[in-house]
Amino acid sequence: MITSSVLVLLGIGFISAVILAVASKLLYVYEDPRIAQVESVLAGANCGGCGYPGCAGAAQGVVEGKAGANVCVIGGDEVAAKVADIMGLEFASTEKQTAFVDCTGGVRAEETYEYHGVADCRAQHMLYGGNKMCPEGCLGYGTCVTACQFGAIEIGPDGYPVVDPNLCTACGGCAQVCPRGVITIRGMTARITHLNELTDCLAPCRQRCPGQINIPRYIEQVSRGDYAGALETIRERIPMPLSIGRVCPHPCEGVCRRGHVDEPVGINMIKRFAADWEMNSGTRLPISCAPETGRKVAVVGGGPAGLSCAFFLRRLGHSPTIFESMPELGGQLRYGIPEYRLPNAVLDWEIEGILNLGIEVRHEHNFGTDFTLKTLEEEGFEAVFLGVGAWMNMNLRIDNENAKGVETGTEFLTKVGLGVDTGIGKKVVVIGGGNTAIDTSRSSVRLGAHVTLMYRRTRNEMPAHIEEIVGSEEEGVNYLFLSAPKRIITDDDGHVTHVEYIKMELGEPDASGRRRPVPIEGSETLIECDTVYTAIGQKPELSCLYDGSGTCTLEETRWRTLGAHPDTLQTALPHVFTGGDMHTGPALVITALGEGRKAARSIHQLLTEGRIHYSSQLQRELIPYTMFTDVPDVGYRRRSELPHQIECDERKCTFKEIEGPLGLADVKHETCRCLRCGLTCYNRDLTEGQECLAEDCVKNP
């Protein structure tokens, strides 16, 4: 017999069932089945590296459109392809990223106090910024190691983190916990587009290099025999190590800490060795490029700046086309630098490697006549880089400057580069003191002329590279210092016969810091000649920018260069950028290469993000606290010298390359001379039992 209590319970249960049934209809929450499907193909590590609270959160982010198919930092392309298939998306391979450690200090970094607190970098950093004298370096307590769930990072024997790229998933956990910003997550694009920042581990040589090459890194790679790795490091900043290894005046060596002990490290020699190794190996190293974006960019000018811009645009996935007015690419590298310094065969090999990436070239196309900014836009180019160089020569402003037999040094060198008749005579006077004057003089000697170089100051004030001055003296160039041309004297046919010059004396320093030459009244003198080459400076030819009405939408500076933002190289027209000599005026080849990369970076950001951005911490000047001159505990080691491939007498009648590369033993010795500097740290002399990074390093005293 059913009791009343049982009936009450049955009634309550029935009513509850009814209420739940109604509630399920009213409060039903729909969950997209794709969330579970996406979660099922994710790695299941719940590492948090994707930025979501576990794989379920990441899957929900994908379905809601807040995350892409590549949300899982562990799974890689295989997982991303499965996620894309579930979501009905097209899948493109993602760029490999790894944690990058920008510190070489470690145990070498001096400590300012003794720390006995919690063994955690963040705790240490809270106390006076940490106990390391270097304000940006690794503190060495391994907080990043604890944060990594994949065993990809450890504190190495030198006291700073070492990353295993095969285990690193680029989850970012290590970077998040590092209080010094020593660790960053970078792929190829980030490495190429990174500009030096004050928080980077910048040795003095890196700070001074116009190309921002990571010099200590590639020297260490060469020391280990990793020449391919060294070239990859160099090519993240410049595309032409062969050429730069031959013609760069290596300003980096001017601030090398080794120079405060004996002599600077032969940085450029080491770069050339690695580049020559590749060229002489018979094969080219692969150069990685991002997937095609389909974005077209016009690069006007095939000199160093244009070649660099096109190279990095292509590596970033874009489609650059170079427009060049001359028959061959190279600009001043081909038509301004003689073959005894940079052989055409070497330049051709290097340019071929750049074009092999998939860069189109249109030769003998003159900007302003054959095409304009407007026609480029009509052709579908979304951005333009202007790098036409500085080919317009400065005038002497003296009588008969346009006489027969008087020509500029650049015109002469261009004829030499083209292989056409120069019309040179037997007695040549070259006016100027820079590299163009030296190249003109030495090339004239090789063509059989007796050469006198006239310069208004002394040898000490010459802006030409000292190695080139010495080379010209060895080859028989005569110097006429403290002399300035006053007028050109001609015969009845209007051909030069003499240069009248006035003697000078040095007065007070001028704006350049050099003592100003002052004429000595009544000291006029004649020098006989049948050819005069002037080389007193160049500037960009900007007339190509003006339209038929005589107007120009771009800004011209008071130095007659093309105006642009100093950090982005963007001109007054948002889609037009510039770099190299057109922007800086005549400068170093390495400067032009560096500006080409900087412009490519800005163009890439404009095309892919719609805006250009850069850090407020960009390193523009030398960092004062890193420029100390007291370098204790480092002993003397001789500097290596580049060997000459041909003797002095033979040099006078041939354009064969003079200098050869260092031999293997000298390269090992030179890499051992490098102190592996950071911001403040450097290698002291090796103690007994230690070995140099270069195996069998020659340690000649």
Secondary structure per residue as TSV (DSSP state, phi and psi in degrees):
chain	resnum	aa	ss	phi	psi
A	1	M	-	360.0	129.1
A	2	I	-	-78.0	126.1
A	3	T	-	-82.8	165.8
A	4	S	H	-65.4	-33.3
A	5	S	H	-65.8	-38.1
A	6	V	H	-65.1	-40.6
A	7	L	H	-63.1	-38.1
A	8	V	H	-63.6	-43.8
A	9	L	H	-63.9	-40.6
A	10	L	H	-63.3	-37.9
A	11	G	H	-65.7	-44.1
A	12	I	H	-61.8	-42.0
A	13	G	H	-63.1	-39.9
A	14	F	H	-64.8	-45.4
A	15	I	H	-62.6	-41.2
A	16	S	H	-61.5	-41.7
A	17	A	H	-61.5	-42.4
A	18	V	H	-62.5	-44.9
A	19	I	H	-61.7	-44.2
A	20	L	H	-63.8	-38.0
A	21	A	H	-64.2	-44.0
A	22	V	H	-65.4	-42.5
A	23	A	H	-63.4	-38.2
A	24	S	H	-63.0	-31.1
A	25	K	H	-75.4	-39.1
A	26	L	H	-79.5	-36.9
A	27	L	S	-106.7	17.9
A	28	Y	-	-64.3	128.9
A	29	V	-	-109.3	121.1
A	30	Y	-	-85.4	131.3
A	31	E	-	-113.8	125.2
A	32	D	-	-59.6	123.6
A	33	P	H	-63.3	-18.6
A	34	R	H	-68.3	-23.8
A	35	I	H	-60.6	-47.6
A	36	A	H	-65.7	-37.1
A	37	Q	H	-65.4	-43.6
A	38	V	H	-66.0	-43.6
A	39	E	H	-60.1	-34.1
A	40	S	H	-68.3	-24.0
A	41	V	H	-99.0	-6.8
A	42	L	S	-72.4	167.6
A	43	A	-	-66.8	-25.1
A	44	G	-	77.9	16.3
A	45	A	-	-84.2	-19.8
A	46	N	-	49.1	42.8
A	47	C	-	-79.6	-20.7
A	48	G	-	81.4	0.3
A	49	G	T	-65.7	-20.9
A	50	C	T	-80.2	-11.4
A	51	G	S	93.8	0.9
A	52	Y	S	-110.8	155.3
A	53	P	S	-76.6	77.1
A	54	G	H	90.9	172.2
A	55	C	H	-67.5	-31.9
A	56	A	H	-64.1	-42.8
A	57	G	H	-64.2	-38.4
A	58	A	H	-65.7	-42.1
A	59	A	H	-62.2	-42.1
A	60	Q	H	-63.7	-38.1
A	61	G	H	-62.3	-38.2
A	62	V	H	-64.6	-48.1
A	63	V	H	-64.7	-35.3
A	64	E	T	-81.0	-0.2
A	65	G	T	79.6	11.7
A	66	K	S	-89.8	-12.5
A	67	A	S	-138.6	153.8
A	68	G	-	-89.9	179.5
A	69	A	T	-65.1	-22.5
A	70	N	T	-92.8	27.6
A	71	V	-	-61.0	-33.7
A	72	C	-	-80.7	115.2
A	73	V	T	-77.6	-13.2
A	74	I	T	-94.2	-40.8
A	75	G	T	-67.9	-28.7
A	76	G	H	73.4	-160.7
A	77	D	H	-64.1	-33.0
A	78	E	H	-63.4	-46.5
A	79	V	H	-67.9	-41.6
A	80	A	H	-60.2	-37.8
A	81	A	H	-65.0	-38.9
A	82	K	H	-67.6	-41.5
A	83	V	H	-62.9	-43.5
A	84	A	H	-61.6	-38.9
A	85	D	H	-64.1	-41.8
A	86	I	H	-62.8	-40.3
A	87	M	H	-86.0	-2.6
A	88	G	T	70.4	33.5
A	89	L	-	-109.2	156.8
A	90	E	-	-79.5	142.5
A	91	F	-	-110.4	132.2
A	92	A	-	-121.7	138.4
A	93	S	-	-57.9	136.8
A	94	T	-	-92.5	157.2
A	95	E	-	-75.6	131.0
A	96	K	-	-66.3	129.2
A	97	Q	E	-124.5	149.2
A	98	T	E	-143.0	164.9
A	99	A	E	-73.1	135.6
A	100	F	E	-118.9	126.9
A	101	V	E	-101.0	115.8
A	102	D	-	-105.1	65.5
A	103	C	-	-156.9	135.8
A	104	T	-	-126.1	16.5
A	105	G	-	-81.7	-73.4
A	106	G	G	58.6	-129.5
A	107	V	G	-67.2	-15.2
A	108	R	G	-78.4	-20.7
A	109	A	S	-73.5	126.5
A	110	E	-	-69.9	148.0
A	111	E	B	-102.4	144.0
A	112	T	S	-97.4	-19.1
A	113	Y	S	-158.1	165.8
A	114	E	-	-94.0	130.5
A	115	Y	-	-111.8	129.2
A	116	H	-	-124.8	25.1
A	117	G	S	-89.8	-159.2
A	118	V	-	-63.7	135.8
A	119	A	S	-75.5	67.7
A	120	D	-	-141.3	130.4
A	121	C	H	-60.9	-36.8
A	122	R	H	-68.2	-40.5
A	123	A	H	-65.4	-42.5
A	124	Q	H	-62.8	-41.2
A	125	H	H	-64.7	-28.4
A	126	M	T	-68.9	-18.1
A	127	L	T	-100.0	98.5
A	128	Y	T	57.3	25.7
A	129	G	T	77.7	5.5
A	130	G	-	105.5	162.2
A	131	N	S	-91.8	0.5
A	132	K	B	-82.5	139.7
A	133	M	S	-64.2	-35.2
A	134	C	S	-71.5	123.9
A	135	P	S	-76.4	-8.1
A	136	E	S	-120.4	-5.8
A	137	G	S	-84.3	173.5
A	138	C	-	-68.7	139.4
A	139	L	-	-87.6	-19.5
A	140	G	-	82.3	13.4
A	141	Y	S	-90.8	-2.9
A	142	G	-	77.0	25.7
A	143	T	H	-60.0	-33.8
A	144	C	H	-65.9	-34.8
A	145	V	H	-64.1	-43.2
A	146	T	H	-64.2	-35.5
A	147	A	H	-73.6	-23.5
A	148	C	-	-80.6	121.1
A	149	Q	S	-88.8	1.8
A	150	F	S	-121.1	9.3
A	151	G	S	64.6	27.1
A	152	A	-	-90.9	-4.9
A	153	I	E	-138.9	141.6
A	154	E	E	-148.9	158.9
A	155	I	E	-80.1	117.7
A	156	G	-	-77.5	179.4
A	157	P	T	-64.3	-19.7
A	158	D	T	-91.6	1.4
A	159	G	S	90.2	16.4
A	160	Y	S	-137.0	162.6
A	161	P	E	-65.0	143.8
A	162	V	E	-123.8	129.7
A	163	V	E	-104.3	134.1
A	164	D	-	-92.2	106.7
A	165	P	T	-64.5	-22.1
A	166	N	T	-74.1	-24.2
A	167	L	T	-100.9	-20.7
A	168	C	-	-68.5	131.0
A	169	T	-	-104.0	2.6
A	170	A	-	58.7	35.5
A	171	C	-	-71.3	-22.9
A	172	G	-	88.4	1.3
A	173	G	H	-60.9	-40.7
A	174	C	H	-66.8	-40.9
A	175	A	H	-65.9	-34.4
A	176	Q	H	-67.0	-33.8
A	177	V	H	-93.0	-11.2
A	178	C	-	-75.3	118.3
A	179	P	T	-78.7	-10.3
A	180	R	T	-103.5	-5.9
A	181	G	-	69.1	23.7
A	182	V	-	-68.8	-30.9
A	183	I	E	-108.5	131.3
A	184	T	E	-131.6	158.4
A	185	I	E	-100.7	118.0
A	186	R	E	-136.0	141.5
A	187	G	E	-110.4	-170.0
A	188	M	H	-59.9	-44.3
A	189	T	H	-60.8	-44.6
A	190	A	H	-64.8	-37.5
A	191	R	H	-66.8	-42.0
A	192	I	H	-67.8	-39.7
A	193	T	H	-90.9	-0.3
A	194	H	-	-74.8	132.3
A	195	L	-	-104.8	146.3
A	196	N	-	-52.3	131.4
A	197	E	B	-120.8	155.9
A	198	L	T	-62.2	-21.6
A	199	T	T	-90.1	-1.3
A	200	D	S	-77.6	160.7
A	201	C	-	-81.9	85.1
A	202	L	-	-104.5	103.8
A	203	A	-	-63.6	156.6
A	204	P	H	-51.8	-39.9
A	205	C	H	-62.3	-39.1
A	206	R	H	-66.7	-35.8
A	207	Q	H	-65.6	-36.1
A	208	R	H	-86.1	-23.2
A	209	C	-	-65.0	118.6
A	210	P	T	-62.7	-21.4
A	211	G	T	-91.2	-4.8
A	212	Q	-	58.0	36.3
A	213	I	-	-72.2	141.8
A	214	N	-	-79.5	83.7
A	215	I	H	-64.8	-50.5
A	216	P	H	-58.1	-34.9
A	217	R	H	-66.2	-46.6
A	218	Y	H	-73.4	-27.9
A	219	I	H	-66.7	-42.1
A	220	E	H	-62.8	-40.3
A	221	Q	H	-63.8	-41.2
A	222	V	H	-63.8	-38.7
A	223	S	H	-62.1	-28.5
A	224	R	T	-90.2	0.3
A	225	G	T	82.5	8.5
A	226	D	-	-90.5	72.3
A	227	Y	H	-69.1	-35.2
A	228	A	H	-64.1	-42.7
A	229	G	H	-63.7	-37.4
A	230	A	H	-63.4	-42.7
A	231	L	H	-67.7	-34.9
A	232	E	H	-63.9	-41.4
A	233	T	H	-61.2	-45.8
A	234	I	H	-63.9	-41.6
A	235	R	H	-76.9	-3.8
A	236	E	T	-75.8	-8.9
A	237	R	T	-124.6	-40.4
A	238	I	-	-136.9	149.1
A	239	P	S	-95.6	-1.3
A	240	M	-	-130.1	65.4
A	241	P	H	-67.0	-29.1
A	242	L	H	-62.5	-48.4
A	243	S	H	-68.9	-47.4
A	244	I	H	-63.6	-34.6
A	245	G	H	-62.9	-14.9
A	246	R	H	-106.1	-33.7
A	247	V	H	-114.6	-8.9
A	248	C	-	-72.3	133.5
A	249	P	-	-79.5	10.1
A	250	H	-	43.0	66.1
A	251	P	G	-60.9	-23.3
A	252	C	G	-57.5	-35.8
A	253	E	G	-69.5	-20.3
A	254	G	G	-67.3	-21.0
A	255	V	G	-116.8	11.8
A	256	C	-	-62.1	128.8
A	257	R	G	-61.4	-28.5
A	258	R	G	-59.4	-29.7
A	259	G	G	-64.7	-17.6
A	260	H	G	-84.7	-3.0
A	261	V	T	-109.4	-53.1
A	262	D	S	-139.9	-86.9
A	263	E	S	-134.5	154.1
A	264	P	-	-60.4	154.6
A	265	V	-	-64.2	143.0
A	266	G	-	-76.9	69.3
A	267	I	H	-57.6	-47.2
A	268	N	H	-69.1	-32.7
A	269	M	H	-60.7	-41.7
A	270	I	H	-67.3	-40.8
A	271	K	H	-60.6	-45.5
A	272	R	H	-62.5	-39.8
A	273	F	H	-57.5	-47.3
A	274	A	H	-63.8	-41.5
A	275	A	H	-67.6	-42.0
A	276	D	H	-65.6	-33.5
A	277	W	H	-58.1	-44.7
A	278	E	H	-65.9	-47.5
A	279	M	H	-60.7	-39.6
A	280	N	H	-83.2	-7.2
A	281	S	H	-76.5	-18.9
A	282	G	T	90.3	-5.7
A	283	T	S	-133.9	157.3
A	284	R	-	-102.0	139.2
A	285	L	-	-70.8	141.4
A	286	P	-	-66.4	141.8
A	287	I	-	-118.0	115.6
A	288	S	-	-74.0	145.9
A	289	C	-	-132.7	147.0
A	290	A	-	-70.0	161.3
A	291	P	-	-57.8	150.4
A	292	E	-	-57.9	134.5
A	293	T	-	-101.3	-19.2
A	294	G	-	79.6	5.5
A	295	R	-	-88.3	127.6
A	296	K	E	-95.4	132.9
A	297	V	E	-131.0	132.9
A	298	A	E	-93.5	129.3
A	299	V	E	-113.6	111.2
A	300	V	E	-95.8	108.5
A	301	G	-	112.2	122.5
A	302	G	-	-104.4	30.1
A	303	G	S	-85.1	-165.2
A	304	P	H	-55.7	-44.4
A	305	A	H	-65.6	-45.6
A	306	G	H	-65.9	-42.7
A	307	L	H	-62.2	-40.9
A	308	S	H	-65.7	-46.0
A	309	C	H	-60.6	-45.6
A	310	A	H	-63.8	-41.4
A	311	F	H	-58.4	-49.8
A	312	F	H	-75.5	-32.3
A	313	L	H	-60.7	-42.0
A	314	R	H	-67.1	-39.4
A	315	R	H	-65.4	-26.9
A	316	L	T	-86.9	4.2
A	317	G	T	100.3	-0.1
A	318	H	-	-91.7	175.8
A	319	S	E	-118.3	89.4
A	320	P	E	-85.4	147.6
A	321	T	E	-124.4	126.1
A	322	I	E	-92.9	130.3
A	323	F	E	-107.9	118.1
A	324	E	-	-126.5	134.3
A	325	S	S	-79.5	-24.6
A	326	M	S	-92.6	167.4
A	327	P	S	-65.8	-27.1
A	328	E	S	-131.9	157.0
A	329	L	S	-79.9	162.4
A	330	G	-	129.8	-25.6
A	331	G	T	58.7	-133.9
A	332	Q	H	-64.9	-22.9
A	333	L	H	-61.7	-35.7
A	334	R	H	-93.3	-42.1
A	335	Y	H	-103.6	1.8
A	336	G	T	-125.6	-16.7
A	337	I	S	-114.8	121.2
A	338	P	-	-64.8	160.4
A	339	E	T	-69.1	-22.3
A	340	Y	T	-67.8	-16.2
A	341	R	T	-101.1	-40.6
A	342	L	S	-139.9	97.5
A	343	P	-	-62.4	143.0
A	344	N	H	-60.4	-34.1
A	345	A	H	-63.0	-38.3
A	346	V	H	-67.3	-46.4
A	347	L	H	-61.9	-42.4
A	348	D	H	-61.0	-43.3
A	349	W	H	-62.0	-40.9
A	350	E	H	-70.0	-43.1
A	351	I	H	-65.6	-37.9
A	352	E	H	-58.6	-40.8
A	353	G	H	-63.7	-34.7
A	354	I	H	-69.0	-46.8
A	355	L	H	-67.9	-27.7
A	356	N	T	-63.3	-15.2
A	357	L	T	-71.0	-13.9
A	358	G	T	112.2	44.2
A	359	I	-	-108.8	127.7
A	360	E	E	-84.0	146.0
A	361	V	E	-130.7	137.3
A	362	R	E	-120.3	105.5
A	363	H	-	-80.1	157.9
A	364	E	S	52.7	43.1
A	365	H	-	-113.7	116.4
A	366	N	-	-97.1	124.2
A	367	F	B	-67.9	134.6
A	368	G	T	97.9	-22.2
A	369	T	T	-119.5	-54.7
A	370	D	T	-79.0	-25.4
A	371	F	B	-158.9	161.5
A	372	T	-	-137.4	176.1
A	373	L	H	-59.4	-37.4
A	374	K	H	-67.0	-45.1
A	375	T	H	-67.8	-32.4
A	376	L	H	-64.0	-41.2
A	377	E	H	-64.9	-40.5
A	378	E	H	-65.0	-27.5
A	379	E	T	-82.0	-4.2
A	380	G	T	100.8	9.0
A	381	F	-	-78.3	125.7
A	382	E	S	-87.5	-16.3
A	383	A	E	-150.8	157.6
A	384	V	E	-134.4	135.1
A	385	F	E	-111.1	125.3
A	386	L	E	-103.8	114.8
A	387	G	-	-141.8	58.6
A	388	V	-	-83.5	-1.7
A	389	G	-	81.6	-169.5
A	390	A	-	-124.7	90.8
A	391	W	-	-106.5	-5.3
A	392	M	E	-87.7	125.5
A	393	N	E	-89.6	147.4
A	394	M	-	-78.0	149.8
A	395	N	-	-96.3	151.8
A	396	L	-	-76.7	-27.8
A	397	R	-	61.3	48.2
A	398	I	-	-127.9	165.1
A	399	D	B	-62.8	141.4
A	400	N	T	63.7	26.9
A	401	E	T	-62.7	-24.7
A	402	N	T	-98.2	19.8
A	403	A	S	-65.9	162.1
A	404	K	B	-64.7	138.7
A	405	G	T	90.0	-2.7
A	406	V	E	-107.5	127.8
A	407	E	E	-150.8	161.3
A	408	T	E	-83.1	154.7
A	409	G	H	-62.3	-37.2
A	410	T	H	-66.7	-37.2
A	411	E	H	-63.8	-43.0
A	412	F	H	-61.8	-48.2
A	413	L	H	-64.9	-33.7
A	414	T	H	-64.3	-41.9
A	415	K	H	-61.4	-41.7
A	416	V	H	-61.2	-43.5
A	417	G	H	-65.4	-33.7
A	418	L	H	-80.6	-14.2
A	419	G	T	76.3	27.7
A	420	V	-	-105.4	168.7
A	421	D	-	-63.5	129.6
A	422	T	-	-90.0	-21.3
A	423	G	-	72.5	19.4
A	424	I	-	-68.9	145.9
A	425	G	-	-94.7	-158.7
A	426	K	S	-97.1	-27.7
A	427	K	E	-120.7	110.4
A	428	V	E	-113.9	135.1
A	429	V	E	-114.2	125.1
A	430	V	E	-108.3	128.1
A	431	I	E	-108.7	116.9
A	432	G	-	144.7	171.6
A	433	G	-	-137.2	10.5
A	434	G	S	-96.6	-170.6
A	435	N	H	-65.1	-34.9
A	436	T	H	-64.1	-40.3
A	437	A	H	-62.8	-41.5
A	438	I	H	-66.7	-46.3
A	439	D	H	-61.6	-38.9
A	440	T	H	-64.4	-42.9
A	441	S	H	-64.3	-48.0
A	442	R	H	-69.1	-34.1
A	443	S	H	-69.0	-37.7
A	444	S	H	-63.2	-40.0
A	445	V	H	-58.1	-42.7
A	446	R	H	-67.7	-20.1
A	447	L	T	-95.8	12.6
A	448	G	T	92.4	10.6
A	449	A	-	-91.7	154.6
A	450	H	E	-89.2	122.6
A	451	V	E	-118.8	133.1
A	452	T	E	-122.2	125.6
A	453	L	E	-100.2	122.3
A	454	M	E	-102.6	126.9
A	455	Y	-	-138.4	139.0
A	456	R	S	-80.2	-11.8
A	457	R	S	-113.3	-159.7
A	458	T	-	-101.3	175.9
A	459	R	G	-58.3	-36.4
A	460	N	G	-64.2	-27.9
A	461	E	G	-93.2	-2.0
A	462	M	-	-63.6	131.9
A	463	P	-	-78.5	-10.0
A	464	A	S	-65.3	156.7
A	465	H	-	-65.6	137.8
A	466	I	H	-61.0	-35.0
A	467	E	H	-62.7	-36.4
A	468	E	H	-73.2	-36.1
A	469	I	H	-62.8	-47.1
A	470	V	H	-61.0	-43.4
A	471	G	H	-60.6	-40.4
A	472	S	H	-67.2	-37.6
A	473	E	H	-64.2	-40.5
A	474	E	H	-63.9	-29.8
A	475	E	T	-91.5	3.4
A	476	G	T	97.9	12.3
A	477	V	-	-69.3	130.0
A	478	N	E	-89.9	143.2
A	479	Y	E	-113.4	135.9
A	480	L	E	-121.4	91.5
A	481	F	-	-85.6	165.0
A	482	L	S	50.8	47.0
A	483	S	E	-141.5	135.8
A	484	A	E	-130.4	134.6
A	485	P	E	-65.3	141.5
A	486	K	E	-113.1	-37.1
A	487	R	E	-163.7	159.1
A	488	I	E	-98.8	131.3
A	489	I	E	-105.2	134.4
A	490	T	E	-123.0	166.4
A	491	D	-	-90.6	-170.8
A	492	D	T	-65.6	-23.7
A	493	D	T	-87.6	2.9
A	494	G	S	80.7	17.6
A	495	H	B	-99.0	141.3
A	496	V	E	-61.8	137.3
A	497	T	E	-123.2	-30.4
A	498	H	E	-148.3	159.2
A	499	V	E	-115.2	123.5
A	500	E	E	-88.3	125.9
A	501	Y	E	-127.9	159.6
A	502	I	E	-116.9	140.2
A	503	K	E	-76.8	150.2
A	504	M	E	-123.8	162.6
A	505	E	E	-135.0	154.2
A	506	L	E	-87.2	129.7
A	507	G	E	-103.4	-139.7
A	508	E	E	-76.2	155.0
A	509	P	E	-60.6	145.4
A	510	D	-	-100.8	-165.3
A	511	A	T	-62.1	-25.4
A	512	S	T	-79.7	-8.3
A	513	G	S	91.4	-8.7
A	514	R	S	-92.7	153.6
A	515	R	E	-68.9	134.2
A	516	R	E	-73.4	130.7
A	517	P	E	-75.3	132.4
A	518	V	E	-119.7	128.5
A	519	P	E	-63.8	144.7
A	520	I	-	-99.3	111.4
A	521	E	T	-57.6	136.5
A	522	G	T	78.5	11.6
A	523	S	-	-101.2	15.7
A	524	E	-	-56.9	137.8
A	525	T	E	-143.0	153.6
A	526	L	E	-105.8	144.2
A	527	I	E	-128.3	130.3
A	528	E	E	-77.0	141.9
A	529	C	-	-165.8	162.0
A	530	D	S	-120.3	-3.6
A	531	T	E	-144.5	137.3
A	532	V	E	-128.8	128.5
A	533	Y	E	-116.1	126.4
A	534	T	E	-100.7	136.4
A	535	A	-	-146.0	67.5
A	536	I	S	-110.1	11.0
A	537	G	-	135.0	157.5
A	538	Q	E	-134.5	165.5
A	539	K	E	-150.7	159.9
A	540	P	-	-66.9	146.9
A	541	E	-	-93.7	103.8
A	542	L	-	-97.5	2.5
A	543	S	G	-63.1	-23.1
A	544	C	G	-66.8	-13.8
A	545	L	G	-85.9	-13.2
A	546	Y	-	-91.3	141.0
A	547	D	-	-87.0	-174.9
A	548	G	T	-62.4	-24.0
A	549	S	T	-87.0	0.1
A	550	G	S	82.8	18.1
A	551	T	-	-111.1	155.7
A	552	C	-	-137.5	130.1
A	553	T	S	-84.4	-5.1
A	554	L	S	-102.4	160.5
A	555	E	-	-92.8	131.5
A	556	E	B	-105.2	129.1
A	557	T	-	-82.1	171.7
A	558	R	T	-71.4	-12.9
A	559	W	T	-91.4	9.0
A	560	R	S	59.3	44.4
A	561	T	S	-119.8	170.9
A	562	L	B	-85.9	123.5
A	563	G	-	-73.5	141.2
A	564	A	-	-160.7	160.9
A	565	H	-	-63.9	131.8
A	566	P	T	-65.0	-25.8
A	567	D	T	-98.1	-29.0
A	568	T	T	-107.3	-19.0
A	569	L	-	62.3	22.4
A	570	Q	B	-83.0	134.2
A	571	T	-	-89.5	-169.4
A	572	A	S	-64.5	-23.2
A	573	L	S	-94.4	120.8
A	574	P	T	-56.3	-29.8
A	575	H	T	-95.3	4.8
A	576	V	E	-113.5	131.4
A	577	F	E	-127.7	162.9
A	578	T	E	-142.7	173.5
A	579	G	-	176.9	168.7
A	580	G	T	77.4	-156.9
A	581	D	H	-61.3	-26.3
A	582	M	H	-64.4	-27.3
A	583	H	H	-98.5	-41.6
A	584	T	H	-94.7	-15.7
A	585	G	S	81.0	175.6
A	586	P	S	-53.3	122.6
A	587	A	-	-146.5	-169.4
A	588	L	-	-75.3	153.2
A	589	V	H	-61.1	-40.6
A	590	I	H	-63.7	-30.8
A	591	T	H	-67.1	-43.3
A	592	A	H	-62.9	-41.8
A	593	L	H	-63.5	-41.3
A	594	G	H	-63.8	-40.5
A	595	E	H	-69.9	-30.9
A	596	G	H	-61.3	-42.9
A	597	R	H	-66.3	-42.2
A	598	K	H	-61.0	-41.1
A	599	A	H	-67.4	-40.1
A	600	A	H	-60.8	-38.6
A	601	R	H	-59.2	-48.0
A	602	S	H	-65.4	-42.3
A	603	I	H	-62.1	-42.8
A	604	H	H	-59.4	-45.9
A	605	Q	H	-64.2	-41.1
A	606	L	H	-62.8	-42.2
A	607	L	H	-74.6	-33.9
A	608	T	H	-98.2	-27.1
A	609	E	H	-118.0	-13.9
A	610	G	S	81.0	1.6
A	611	R	S	-153.0	160.6
A	612	I	-	-113.8	133.1
A	613	H	-	-140.2	156.8
A	614	Y	-	-155.4	161.6
A	615	S	-	-73.3	148.0
A	616	S	T	-76.0	-6.7
A	617	Q	T	-104.4	24.8
A	618	L	B	-60.6	138.7
A	619	Q	-	-86.9	113.8
A	620	R	-	-110.7	-35.4
A	621	E	S	-116.2	166.4
A	622	L	-	-62.8	139.4
A	623	I	-	-81.6	114.5
A	624	P	G	-54.2	-45.9
A	625	Y	G	-70.4	-9.3
A	626	T	G	-94.9	-5.5
A	627	M	-	-96.7	35.7
A	628	F	-	-72.1	153.6
A	629	T	-	-110.5	-8.5
A	630	D	-	-88.8	110.0
A	631	V	-	-122.6	81.0
A	632	P	-	-74.9	164.1
A	633	D	S	65.0	30.8
A	634	V	-	-128.3	123.0
A	635	G	-	-93.4	171.2
A	636	Y	-	-73.0	136.5
A	637	R	-	-142.3	130.6
A	638	R	-	-64.3	150.3
A	639	R	-	-88.3	138.7
A	640	S	-	-71.9	158.8
A	641	E	-	-124.7	140.4
A	642	L	-	-68.5	132.5
A	643	P	-	-75.5	149.1
A	644	H	B	-90.3	131.6
A	645	Q	S	-84.3	-22.0
A	646	I	S	-134.5	149.0
A	647	E	-	-77.2	164.5
A	648	C	H	-59.0	-44.5
A	649	D	H	-62.4	-39.4
A	650	E	H	-70.1	-30.9
A	651	R	H	-59.7	-29.2
A	652	K	T	-70.0	-15.2
A	653	C	T	-127.0	17.3
A	654	T	-	-145.7	150.9
A	655	F	-	-99.1	16.4
A	656	K	S	-62.9	150.0
A	657	E	-	-61.4	134.3
A	658	I	-	-82.0	-54.5
A	659	E	B	-89.9	141.0
A	660	G	-	-105.7	174.8
A	661	P	-	-79.2	162.8
A	662	L	-	-64.8	149.7
A	663	G	-	-78.7	167.7
A	664	L	H	-59.0	-43.6
A	665	A	H	-63.5	-41.5
A	666	D	H	-68.5	-35.1
A	667	V	H	-64.4	-43.6
A	668	K	H	-62.4	-42.0
A	669	H	H	-62.6	-43.6
A	670	E	H	-68.9	-37.4
A	671	T	H	-66.9	-29.2
A	672	C	H	-70.9	-24.1
A	673	R	H	-73.5	-22.1
A	674	C	-	-65.4	134.0
A	675	L	-	-88.9	3.1
A	676	R	-	52.2	50.2
A	677	C	-	-67.3	147.5
A	678	G	-	-110.0	-148.7
A	679	L	S	-63.7	-49.0
A	680	T	S	-125.8	-20.7
A	681	C	-	-85.7	161.0
A	682	Y	-	-163.7	164.5
A	683	N	-	-78.8	124.7
A	684	R	-	-75.4	173.6
A	685	D	-	-59.0	145.9
A	686	L	-	-64.7	135.6
A	687	T	-	-86.7	166.8
A	688	E	T	-60.3	132.0
A	689	G	T	99.7	-19.4
A	690	Q	-	-87.0	159.6
A	691	E	-	-127.1	151.7
A	692	C	-	-70.1	157.0
A	693	L	S	-62.0	-31.6
A	694	A	S	-82.6	123.6
A	695	E	T	-63.9	140.9
A	696	D	T	55.1	35.4
A	697	C	-	-61.6	133.8
A	698	V	-	-79.2	116.7
A	699	K	-	-107.2	59.2
A	700	N	-	-71.3	132.3
A	701	P	-	-74.9	360.0
